[in-house]
């Protein structure tokens, strides 16, 4: 798949790049790629992408970071024809085989909203930091993966439930938010069984996962320059700006105003994580 790559930092044995992957029309698997060196791919946008390595397939979303081992071979399958944005760290010594890594050389985990915030902030900061600061920022980002819940390959009702939750929203073609009973019925499970299996496989409740997706969407919008916080709250399904603000501060650890200042295109250069 064609891609554009903006180098944000290079030095001390690693590189950090903002990569824009241009997904073609149609849900077909890409050609086989092989990574030249170990790398970690952090999500910037909300685009869903399936990743296959060996016999296993993983669903990736706005919360998913992927660690590829050295010489890992993989294929990609986008959900729609769109551009997927990622922050890619490659060549660093700490990008090495990790606990939870599959035999295929892939480790997939869900990031917390706090980790996503630090990733977005680091993307703004890296071009303006010196070598020592950049190394510390990248090491902190990669270290987040050590405690993040590792994800099993795509399988069963939990994967189908995640797919449905990812399709919720307010845009064209988006589904309205489903209740637990409706979600369980859609994947042919009881609400109790689905809730239990979902937490077992993801480390999150269904409600937490939905909230984390909304917080990820809020951070993406703020990073793109969103100024209308009331409109943002409405688009994400919150009853008011204050409701979103309370959820955001509790989940991310900063206010919406502070996140807008740090993540936004203007005035972000002097901000610090």
ZIHUJO-V742721 format. One record per backbone hydrogen bond with DSSP energy under -1.0 kcal/mol. CO is the residue of the C=O (numbers start at 1). NH is the residue of the N-H. Records with the same first field share a line. If there is no record, write none. Layout:
BEGIN
CO->NH + NH
END
This chain:
BEGIN
2->22
4->20
6->18
9->16
11->14
14->11
15->90
16->8 + 9
17->88
18->6
19->86
20->4
21->84
26->28
33->74
38->91
39->68
40->89
41->66
42->87
48->79
49->60
50->77
51->58
52->75
53->56
56->53
57->154
58->51
60->49
61->64
63->111
65->109
66->41
67->107
68->39
69->72
72->35
74->33
75->52
76->30
77->50
80->82
82->23
84->21
85->44 + 45
86->19
87->42
88->17
89->40
90->15
92->95
94->96
98->101
102->105
105->69
106->102
107->67
108->151
109->65
112->116
113->117
114->118
115->119
116->120
117->121
118->122
119->123
120->124
121->125
122->126
125->128
126->129
130->134
131->135
132->136
133->137
134->138
135->139
136->140
137->141
138->142
139->143
140->144
142->145
143->146
149->110
155->159
156->160
157->161
158->162
159->163
160->164
161->165
162->166
165->168
167->175
171->174
175->169
179->183
180->184
181->185
182->186
183->187
184->189
185->188
190->194
191->195
192->196
193->197
194->198
195->199
196->200
197->201
198->202
199->203
205->209
206->210
207->211
208->212
209->213
210->214
211->215
212->216
213->217
214->218
215->219
216->220
217->221
218->222
219->223
220->224
221->226
222->225
227->229
228->232
229->233
230->234
231->235
232->236
233->238
234->237
240->244
241->245
242->246
243->247
244->248
245->249
246->250
247->251
248->252
249->253
255->259
256->260
257->261
258->262
259->263
260->264
268->271
END
